[in-house]
Amino acid sequence: MEYYQTDEKSTSFDKAQKQIVLLIAILSGFITPFDGSAVNIALPTMGAEFHMDAISLSWVATAYLLSSAVFLVPFGKLADIYGRKRVFLYGITIFSLASLIMTIVPTEGMLIGVRVIQGLGSAMIFGTGVAIVTSVFPPGERGTALGIYITAVYVGLSVGPFLGGIMTQHLGWRSIFLVNVPIGAIAIFLILWKLKGEWAECRGEKFDLKGSVIYGSAIVILMYGFSVLPEIKGAALLALGLLGVAFFALYEMRISTPVFDIRLLTRNRVFALSNMSALINYSATYAVAFLLSLDLQYTKGFTPGHAGMILIAQPVIQAIISPIAGRLSDRVEPRLIASTGMGLTATGLFLLTFVTETTSLWYIIATLMLLGVGFGFFSSPNTNVIMSSVDKRFYGVASGMNGTMRLLGQMLSMGIAMMIFSVVIGPVAITSEYYPQFVTSMHYAFTLFTVSCIIGIFASLARGNSHSTKS
């Protein structure tokens, strides 16, 4: 029996309440990935307006991810203490207001700064959304509910490049942020009007502010170090960041109310390896859309709208597969489903290492579809395992940890891309004379991602039988 396993059943909720919770989760699950994927397709247009080089463009995406990663675990714990619904409501309000401000930013610095605020709101949403769904749906229904929620995430990813490309081309890149505002307003209205009750199993505990600051500082130092590699300063910052993470772990083990209970990792093998699998999977896949968006628009000369129509292939397949995989994970060993997904993802990444300036579109689309199948089979079963392997009083922290692995993986993915850009291309705009170097950078990135995903297959299989830890 694993540490933090529980045999308690989730509190009973009627069908209407469950549907309301799931609808709110669907709206929030759609809004943040839509924003991220739409921004990826709009990056060249943003870069042209503000005269940004490739590394600065990377920071438009990375600043959002970095902010989300810094705040996810602390807000997951705050949600366990003060209420998940409350933190969720504040998060979607901040995200919606920041999206509105993005429509009027006048400078590159303010653009990146408001993305940081968006990331804060996103952390509050993702640190609580999965936890609320897990609190309401019992184990026999949880995989299906999480599958539907993750489908909403993939629908957001699907619509993002397509609508984002069309809107950027015809209405300007600022229009993609305006879409978030009415969707956020609907979610806020439903929370205030329909969502009854609160979830706060750790009410009364003291919040670990010092640990949160140590954690956030270490993550920021790590990511900034990635961005300035291969300079010596970059290597020094990476080492300092890793020391910060180690110090955070030691500090958390010595206090009575940690922001993140390290024993969830040291004594719960299923939880630890499932989160490691998520970290590896996201670190190997997130930069795919970023790199291919630049490739399609720069080296192949597509408009943002056309590039978005091509990139939609991957998340559409993910949206189809995810609920199927979620239902299967309620009946079949989730470890096997997730590991199969990881293997298919590794195959798709390997095929991308052969993409050149003359590669046919059908090859790219078919490979993206294969990646969609792989990621669809991995994500919802893996999330089901993570949330079902801990006691309900840790749902907020587990949700935050799961989201943090996703964001750290995405940051690592972007960090690898930024590092390769720094080494191969340098701090210059991607013009026609640098296209060969850009293609070389893609090959290096996809090769590293393939190797990472192969390692992830073994991490996924090594976690053992996941059904035995379900609450």
N, C-alpha and C positions, 0 to 999 in steps of 0.2 A: 504493500500500500504506500502511495506517495504522500509526501508532506503536503498539507493543506487540502488534501482530498476531503470531500464532504458528502454525506449521504442525505443531507437535507434537501427537500423539494423546494422549488421556487414558490413564493407566495402566489396563491391562485388569483388570476385576473380573468374577468369575463371577456368574451370574444370582441365586443365593441372596444374595450380599452386596449386590447392587444392590437387591433386594427389601427387605432389612433396612434399608438406608439410607433407601429411599423410605418405608417404614412409619414409621420414627422421624421423618422429615421431615413426614409427614402428621399425626402426633400433635401435633408442635410447631406445625405450620402451622394446626391447628385451635384450639389452646388459647388463643393470644393474641388473635386476632380475636373468638373467642367471648366472651372477657372484655370486650373493648372494646364490642362491640355490645350485650351484655347490660347493661352499666353504663349505656349511653345510655338504655335503656328504664326503668331503675330510678332515674334522676336525680330526677324529681319526688318519689318516695317518700323518697329520701335527704334531699332538701331540706326536706321536711316534718318529718322526725325531728330534723334539726340546725338548722332555721330558717335556711336558706341562701337568699340572693338569687340572681338569674339569673347574675350574674357569678361568684359563688362556686361555683355549680353547674358552670359552664363549666370551672373549675379542677380539678374532680374528673377530668374527661376530659383536660384540657390538661397537668396535672402528669405524668401517665403518658406522654403523647406527648413532652413536653419532656425528661424523663429519658431516654427511649429515644433521642431524636435526639442528645442530648449524648454518649452513650456508644457509639453504633453504630459510627462510623468508628474510634475508638480500639480497640474490642474486635475489629473486623474485622482491624486490623493486628496486634493481640496474637495473634489466632488464626493468622495467617500465620506468626508467629514461634514461638509456643509450641505450636501444635496446635489445629486447628479442633474436633476431637472434645472435647478437654479444656475449651475455653471454652464449647462448646455444653452440655456436661454441667453445668458450674457454673451456667450461665444458667438452665437448666430447673429446677435445684434451688432457686435463689434465687426464681424466679418462683412455684414451688409453695409454698414456705414463706411468702412474702409473701401469697399468696392465703389461706393458712390464718389468718394474723394478721388479715386483713381481716374475718374473721368475728367478731372480738371488739373492734374499735376503738370507743372510747367517746366520742370527740370529733371535731369537724370538722377540727381541725388534724392529728390523728393519721390520719384518713381520707385526707387529701391526702398526708401524709408517707409512708404505706405505699404509696400509688399510685406515688410516686417510686421506691421500692424495686422494685415490680413492673416499672416501666419499665426499670430497670437490668437485671433478669433478661431482659426481652424483647429488649433490645439485644444481649445475649450470644447469644440464640437466633437472632434474625434476621440478626445479623452473620456467622453461620457456617452456618446451615441451607442456604441457597441455594448457598453456596460448596461445601459437602460434596456436595450433589446434582450440581453442575457438575463436581466433581472425579471423581466415580464414573461418570457417564454421558457417553459420547463424543458428538460433535456430531450424528450422525445420530439419536440417541435422546434428546438433551438437551431439545429442545422438548416432546416428549411427557411426559418426566419432570417438567419444570417446570410443564407444564399440569396434571398430576395433583396436584402440590404446591399450586399456586395454587387448584385446585378445593377442596382441604382448607381453605384459607384462607376461601374463599367459603362452604363448608358451615358453618364456624364463624360467619361473619357471618350465615348464614341461620338457624341454630338459635338464635343468641344472642337476637335480639328475641323470638322465639316462646317458647322455654323460659325466658328471662330474665323475660319478662312474666308468665308463669304462675307461676314460682317466687316472684317478687316479690309477686305478688298473694296467694298462698296460704301461702308459707313465709317471707316477708320477704326484703328485698334482700340480706342477708348470705349467703343460701343460694347465690346465683349464683357466689360466689367459692369455695365449698366444692367445686363440680364440678371445678375445676381441679386439685385435689389428687390424686385417684386417676389422672387422665389423665397428670399429670406423673410420678407414681410408676411407671406402666407404661413411659413413655418412658425414665426413668432406669434401670429394670431391663433394658430391651432394650439400652441403650448399654453397660452394664457386662457384660452376659452375652453379647451377640451381635455387637456392633460391633467388628470387629478393625481394626487398622491406625490410622494417624494421617496427617494432612495438614498439613505445615508447610514450604512451599517457601522461606520466608524465615528459617529457623532460624539463629540466631546474630547476626541484625541487632539493632542497638540500638533500643529503643523511644523514640519522640519524646514524652516526657512534657510538655515545655514547650509544644509545638505543640498537644497534646491539651487542655491547660488553656486556652490562648488560644481555641481553637475552642469549647470548652464554654462559656466565659464569654461569648463573643460571641452564641451562640445563646440563652443565658438572658436576656441584656440585651435582645435583639431581641424575644423573646416577652413579657417583662414590659412592654416599651414598648407593644406592641399592647394589652395588657390595661388600660392606664391612659389610652389615647387617649379623648377628644380633648384632654386636658390638655397643657399645654406640656411637662410632664415626660415624657409619652409620646413626643412628637416628638423630644425631646432624646435619650431612650434609644434610639429607633429609629436615629437618626443615629450614636450611639455604637456600637451593635451592628453597623451596616454598616461602620463604620471598623474594628471588631474583625475582621470577616470579611476585609476587604481586607488588614489587617496579617497575619492568619493565612496568606493566600495568598502574600504576599511572603516571609514567614518560611520557609514550606515549600519555596519555590523555592531557598532559599539553603543548606539543610542536606543532608547526604548520605543520611540515612535518615529521610525525613519520614513522619509518621503517615498522610498522604495525599499521594501524588505528583501535584502539580498538572499535570504533563505529561500525565496521563491525560485531562485536560480540554482542555489547550491544543493537543495534537498528535493527538488522536484524536477527530475530528469525530463519528463515529458514537456513541461512548461519551458525549460531552458532550451532544449533542442528544437522545439517548435518555433520559438522566437529566433533562434539562430538560423533556422531554415528560412524564415520570413526575411531576415536581414540579408541573407545571401541572395534570395530570389529577387528582391527589390533592387539590390545593388547591381545586379546583372541585367536588369530590364528597363529601369526608368529612363536612362539616357538614350534608349533606342529611338523614341519619338523625337527627342531633341536633335539627335544627329541626323536622322532621316529627313526631318523637316528642313534643316539647313541644306542637306544634300539635294533634295528635290527642288528647292527654290534657287539655290546657287548654281550647282553644277549642271542641273538638268533644266533650269529655266522655267519652272512651273510657277503659276500665280499662287498666292496663299490659298485661294479657294480650291484649286486643283490639287495642291499638295494635301490639303485637309481631307479631300475625298479619298485619296489614296491611303492616308494614315488611319482612316476610320475602320479599315479592315480588321485590325487587331482587337480593339475594344468591342466591336460588334460581336465577334465570335466569343469573346470573354463573357459578354452579357448573356449570350445564349447558353453557354456551358455552365456558368456559375450556379444557377439554381438547381440544375441537374446534379452537379457535384455536391451541393449542399444537402440535397435530399439523400444522396447516396451515403454521405458521411454520418447520417443518423442510423444507417442499417449495415454498412460495410466498414471495415477497418479504415479510418481516415488516413492513417499513415501510408497505406498502399496507394490510395487515390492521389494524395498530395505528392508522393514520390514519383508517381507516373507523370504528373503534371510537370514536375521539375525536370524530368528526363526529356520530355517533349520541348520544354523551353530551351534546354541546352542545345538540342538539335537545331531549333530555329536560329539561335544565336550563331551557331557554327556556320549555317548557310549564309548569314549576313556578312561573314568575313570575306566572301567572294564578290561583294557588290562593288562595281566600278562606275565610272562616268557613263559607260555604254550598256550597263545592265538593263534588261527589259523590265518594264513595269510589272508584267505578270509574275516574274520571279520575285520581285519585292512584295507584291500583294499576297502571293501564295505563302511566302515566308512569314509575313505578318499574321496571316490567318493561323498558321501553325503555332506561332507564339501565343496567339489568343486562346487556342485550345489548351496549351500547356499551362498558361497562367490561370485560366478558368478552373482547371482541375486542381490546381494547387491552393488557391487563395481561401475559398470558403471552408473546405475541410480543415485546413491548417488553423484558421481562426476559430472554428468550432472546438478543436482540440485545446487551443490556448485557453479559451474562456471556460471550458468544462473541466479543466485540470486544477482549478483553484476554488477555495471557499468563496461564498457570495460576498463576504465582507471585503474581499480583495478584487471585486469585479472592476472597480474604477481604476485601480493600479494596473491590473492585468490588461484592461482596455488601453490604458495609457502606454503600457509597455509594448503592446502589439502595435499601436500606432507609431510609437517611437522607433521600433525596428523598421517599420515601413519608411518612415521619414529619414532615419539614419542611412538606410539602404539607398534611398533616392538621393540623399546628399552625397553618399560615397560614390554612387554612379555618376552624378554630375561632377564630383571632385576628380574622379578619374578622367572624365572628358576634359575638364579644365586643365588638369596637369598635362595631358597629352597635347592639348592645344598650345600650352606654354612652351613645351619642349620642341614640338614639330613646326608650329606656325609662328609663335611669338605674339606679342601684343599689337597686332595689326588687324585691320578690317579684312574680311574674306572677299577678295576680289579675284578676277579671273586668273591672274598670275599665281595665286596661291591655291588654286583648285587641286593640283596634284598633291600638295602637302595636306590639304583637308581630307582627301580620300585616304591617304596613308594614315592619318589620325584615326579615321573611322575603322580601318582594318585593325590597328593596334587595340582600340577600345573593344571591338567585338570579340577579338581573340581573348583578351583578359576576362570579358564577361562570360565567355563559353567555359573557360577553365573554372571560374568561380561557381558556375551553375553545376558543373560536374561534381565538385566538392559538396555542393548543397544536396545532391541526391543521397550521398552517404549520411549526411547529417540528418536528413529526413527519415531515412530508414532506421537509423540508430536509436531513435527515441523509444522504440518498443511499442507494445500494444496500447493504443490510446483509449480504447473503450473502457478499460479498467479504471480510469481516473475520472470518468464522467460523474458530475454531481447529480 
